[in-house]
């Protein structure tokens, strides 16, 4: 417990020191989608349209955390960081307790240290993102199922937590599928067939109890049971680039339709993804050095096999890996697999004929030292990704939004930018830049079509322009005025038709 509390405290201190605004990578999704959805929940609205790629659970968790911390002056971004740190700390506690049940105290200590020190786990523990919450739910479901003989309550609870993981991420349905496989095929407790079938029924019953209300809300609001656009990520992976022309005019209506369109291409691309993702995980998740230890551990376990309960937990990492093979690779997607890598290494150390304790200390110390270097480089990288050029515009936001607020009472003002940071901190609705614009007048026309009241030109926007100065004088266009300007950022106001200043 002391280790976990210190871990969370260190993560918060580093976030306060090196992440004042939120980075331009994964945290950009927070400002564009997660924060607005949580703010809507806090205002009493649960709109399916606010969840194009993720379920509602993260916003339902973040809203009360923000409400609890707001009296202390904590904003939405920092509240999200606190939520991630709490989820990471609870994940470590659950993983330690489960590893102790699976293999003893020494193995549990090694798994705890290796999981906590793995770069991708530590870095994302302090990110405003849904990954730590999802990881907690995945290992929580595993702990409920594997902690002891799966009684009725445990199976029902494991199914409910698996349902929560699905409400956090669509891939969470894999957790329920893994649990079904464990009960029917691995059968750690060697239950009678009738008991196993009953356990599976209870598992999916718990899943349905949690997932059912959201399915019903989606049906009412969207007219269909599932409204997630996550299938588009798979389409982009299999039919992006040169094969984009093969996508039917109406797109693919389901994963089955995508597979049936060209089964040979789907199978070939998927099977080629697996070794690519495995190599990327070794390089970007465990790191090549720790990954080499884990690979040696896999060889040792093939020789001296783990018991059924240990196999069941390791199988969770395998099933999650196979599911993610259908998507593009991101290191943070592999977060639920980090405890499995740690357990592989710890179990291999337990199979040494002698000197197990010194070997555990040596390996744990080596991994901590190696990943401390990886973590330092990542912190420096994300520190450079902080959009500090927006700080002056954020501080002046009450002044440059005042006139527009007075002119549009009762309507949320919209700011269009490449990233959602400035819109969030200025308390404006966010609209993303169009993917393409022919010239400055076309950009302004597209901004007006999206209902934008403000248009930002800053360092982020200029990075994608062939001429970095091509948007520096939009005020020369009709209906465009400068709301804020400093050497780094320009905020243009798009004046409404008939406005004297605009004409």
N, C-alpha and C positions, 0 to 999 in steps of 0.2 A: 504493500500500500504506500509506504514511504517513497519507494522508487517511482511509482506511477504518479504520485502527487508532484514530486520533483520534476518528473518528465513533462507534465502538463504546464508547470510553472515556467520551465525553461522555454517551452514552445511559445507561451504567451509573451515572455520577455523578448524573444527574438522577433515575434510578429510586431510588437509595439515599436521595436527599434528599427526594423528593416522593411516593414510593410505598412506605411502610413495610409495608402490609398487603395491598395489591391493591385495585383499584377495584371498584365495584358494577356495572360494565357488562360488557365482554367478559371480564374476569378472573373474574367470578363463575362463568362456565362452567368455568374452570380448577379452582376449588375444588370445584365440584359434580360434575364428570365427569372432567376430564383428570388431575387429581392422584390421585384414587382409582384410576383405571385404571393409572397409572404405578406406584403403590405396589403394586398387585397383581402387575404384571410383575416388580418388584424382589423380590417374595416368591415368584416362580416360577409365577404363575398368569396364563394368557392366556384370559380369559373373554369370549366374544362379547357377553354381556349388559352388559359394561362399555362398549360402544361403540354406543350407540343412534343417534348422528347422525354420528359421525366414525369413520374407520378406526383401526387399531391403531398406525400408524407413529409418531405423536407420543409415545405412551407408551413405545414401544420405543426412541426416541431420548432421551427425558428420563431414563429410569431409569439409564443409564450416566453421563449428565452429572451427575446427583445423586450417584451413587456416587463419582465423581471429586472432587466438590467438598465432599461431606459431611465429610471429615476436617478441612476448614478452617472447619467450623461453619456451612456454607451449607445452608439448608433447601430444601424442594421449591419454594417460590415463587420464591426468588431464583435457584435453579438454572434454573428455567423462563425467567426474564428473561435469564440468561446465554445460554441456548440460542437465544432469539429474537435477541439481539444478534449472536451468531455467524452465524446464518442470514442476517440482514440484511447483515452485512459480506460474507459470501460471495456474496450476491446482487449486491451492488455490484461486486465483483470480476468476476463472470461477465458482468454487463451491460456493464461497461467493455471487457472483452476481446472480447465479441461485437460491440459497436458499433465497436470499432477494426477488426475484420475486415470489417464491413459497409460502413464509410464513412470510415475514417481516424482519425488521432489527435485532431484538433480536435473532430470530432463525438463521439468517445468521451468526451472531457473534458466536453463540454456535457451529454451524456446522464448521465454519472456525477453531476455536480453537481445537475442538475434532479431526477433520481430520488431522490438522498439528501435533498434539501431539501424535497421535497413533504411537506406536513404529515402526511398519513395514513401515509406510509412511515416517517417519523421517529418518530412517536408509537407506532406499533404495533411498531416495532423493539424497544421496551423494555416490551412487554406480555407477560404470561404467557399466551400463546395459540398456536394452531397456524398462524396466518396467515403469519408469516415463513417457517416451514419449508415450507409449501405454495408460497409464492412462489418460494423458492429452487429447488424441484424443477421448477416450470413453466419458469423461465428456463434452468435447467440442461438440460432436455430440448431447448429451442430451440437452445441453444449447441451441443449435440452434433450436432443435425441440420443446422444452418446454418453451423457453424464452417468446414467444408471440404466437399468433395464427399463425399456420404454413402456411405462404404464399408460393408461388411458389419458390421464391429465397431461403427461409429458408429450404424447403424440399430438394431442389437440393443441397444446401450447407451441410445439415446434411448427405445426402447420400455420398457426396464427402469425408467428414471427416470420415464417417464410412468406406469408401474405403481405406482411409489412415491408419486407425486402422488395417484393414486386411493386408495392406502392411507392417505393423509392426509385427503383430502376426496373425497366421491363425484363431485364435479364434475371431479375430475382426469381422468376418462375423456375429457373434452373435449380434453385435450392430445394423446392418441393420435389422436383424430378429426382434430384440426388437422394433425398430422404426416402423416396419410394424405392429406389434402387437398393439402398442400404437395407431396408426392411425386407425386401423380397429376395435379394440375391446374396448380400453379404451376411445378413442375419447374425449380428454379433452375439446375441443372447440365445441363439438356437431355439427360437420359439416354435410352437406348433403352427402348422399352416393356417389354421383358423385364426389364431392370435395375430399372425402377421397381416392377414387380410383385414382384420378389424383395425389394426394399427394404421394401415394405409388409408382406410376409410376415415378414421379420426383425423389423420394428418390433413387430408384434402378437405375435410369438413371445417377444420380450423382455418385453412387457407380461404375457403369460400366465405366464412363468417367475416373475415377482415376485408377481402377483396370485393365481396358482393355489393356493399353500399356504393363504392366508387363506380363499379360497373353500372349500377342503376342510375347514378347521377349522370354518367356519360351518356347513357341511353336517352335520358330525358333532354339533356342539353344539346347533344350532338346528333341524336337520331340513330346512333349505332352503339354497340357495346364497347368497342375500342376506338379511340380517337388519336392514339399516339402516332407520331410520324417517324418512329424509330426505324421502320422498314426502309426509309429513304437512306439511312446510313448504310444499310446492307446493299441497297441498289447502287449507291455510289462506289462501294467497295468492289462489286462484281461487274458493274457496267459504267464505270467512270472513264473519263478520257476518251480514247479512240472508239470505245464500244458504246458510247452514250446514244448513238443513233439507233441502236438495237432496242432501246426501251420503247414499249408501245406508247401510243399517243396518250392514253389515259393512265399510264403508269402501271405498276403491278399492284393488284388489289390485296395480295397476301404473300406470305413467304412461300406457300405452296405454288402459287402462280409464278413466282420468280424462279423457283427451282425447275418447274415444268417447262419454262420457256426454252431452256437449253441445259438439260441435266448434265451433259458431259462437261460443259464449261463450268457449271457450278461446282461439280465434284472436283475437277482439276484445280480450279482456283482455290477452293477451300483446302484441299489437301496440300497445296503448295504454301498456303498461309501458315499451316501448323509449324513446319520447321522455321519459317521466317519469324513467327511470333516467339517460338521457343528461344531462338538465338537472341532476339531482341530483349526477351525477359532476362536472359543471362547477362546481357550487356548493360541493360538500363534499370533493372529491378534489383536483382541480387548483386549485380556487379560481377565481373568475370572471376574475381578471386573467390568470393563467397560462393558464386555459382559453381566453381570447380569443386569446392568442398561438398556442395549439395549433390553434385553428380557422382562424386565418390561415394557419398552416402546412399544414393540410389543403388549403386553397385553392391554395396555391403548388404542392403536390405533385400536385394534379389538373392543373395546367398543365405542370409539368416533372416528369414521373413518375419515381419511384424505380426501381431495377433489381429483378430478380426476387427476389433474396435479401432485399433490404430489404422488398419487398412481403410476402414470406413471414413475416417477423417482425411486421410491422404487422398481418397477418392474424390472428396469435395474439390480439392485443387485441380484434379484431372478433369472433372466434369465442367468446372468453371472455365478452364483453359480451352476445352473443346468448344464450348459455347461461344467464347470470345473469338474463336478462329474465324467466325463469319463477319467480323468487324475489322476496321482499321486498327492498328496497334497504338495504344497509349499506355505508358508505364502505370498510370494511376488505375487503369482498368484491372491491373493484376493485384491490387491491394488485398482482396480476399485470399489470394494464393500465398501471400508472404508467410502466414503462420504454418502452412503446409511445408514450405521450403525449410522453415526453421525446425519443424518436427522431424523431417527427414534427416537433417544434420544431427540433431540431438539423439535420435534413435540409433544412428550409426555409431556415435561415440559410445553409447551404452553397450555396444557389441564388441568393444575392444576387450581383449583378454585380461588386461591389467592397466593400472594407472589411469582409470577413467576420470577421476576428479581433476588431476592436473591437465589432462587432455581437454576436458570441458572448459577449464579456465583459460587455457591457451587459445582454443578456437574462439571462444567468446571474446577474449581480448583482441585477437586478430581482426575479427569482424568489426568490432567497435572502432578500432583504429582505422581500418580501411574506409569504413562508411563515414567516419568523422570527416575525412578528407573529401569524400563525395558530397556530404552535407554542406560543408563549408563552400565548395564551389557552387552548389545549387543556391545557397543563400545569396552569394554575390551575384549570381545570374538574375535571380528574381528581384534583388534590390535594384538592379539596373533597369528592370522592366516596370518599375513603379512610375506612373505618369506624373512626375513631379512638375512638369511644365503646366499642369492644370491647376496647381495650388492657388495661384493668384486669381484665376477666373472663378474658382470655387469660393474663395473668400469674398469676392465682389458680387456673387450671384444675387443676393437680395437687391442690389442696386440695379443690375442690368435686366432683371426680370420684373421689376416693380411696374414699369409702364405697361408691359404686356399683360400682367395679371389684372391691372385695373381695367384694361380694355376688353378683357374676356372673362368677366366674372362667372364662376360656376363651371367653367370648362377647363380641364387639365391642359396645360401647355405642353407642347411636344418639341423636343430637341433632337435633331438628327446629327449623328456622329458615327465614326467607325466603331467605337466602343462606348459602353453605357456609363462610364465613370462620372463624367461631368453631369449628365442628366440625373443620375442618382443623387449626387451631393447637392445639386441645385434644386432638388425636389420637383423635377419635371418628368413627364413621360418620355420614353426613349423610342426613337425610330432609327434603324440602321441605315447606313449609306446604301444606295443602290449598287449592285454588283458592277454595273457599267454606266458610264455617262459620257456622251460624245464631247461635250464642251461645258463651260461654266453655265451658259443659259439652260442647257439640258439638265444639269444637276439641280439648278434652282427650280425648274419646272417639276422635276421628279420629287423634290423635297415638298413642294406645295401639294402635289398629288397625294403624298403620304400624310398630309395634315400638319407638317412641321411649322412651328413658329420661330424656331431658331435653327441655324446651320453653323456647325463648328468646322473651322479649319485650323488644325494644329499639327504637332509633330506626328501623331498617329496617322492622320489623314494624308499628310504630305508624303509619307513613306511609299505610298502606292501610286503616286503621280509621276508621269514622265517629266513634267516641269514643276518643280517644287513651289514655284511662285505663281502658278497659273490661277490659283483661287484667292490671291491676296487682295484683289480689288473688285470683289463682287458688288460692292456698294455702287458701282457705276451702272449696274443693271436696274431697271425700273422695279420699284417695290422692295428694294433691299437696302438696309441701313446697318451700320456698325453698332452693335450693342455693347461690345467690349473688345478691346484690343490691347495686347502687350507684345513684347518682342517675340513671344513663343506661340501665342494663341489668339485667334480672332473668332469672335462669336457674332454672327450676322443675325439680324432680326428680319424675318420675312413679313413685311407689312401687309395687312389685308387690303383687298381692292377698295378703292374709294378713300383710303387714308390719305390725308393731305401730304404727309411726309413721303409716302410712297409715290404719289404722282409727281 
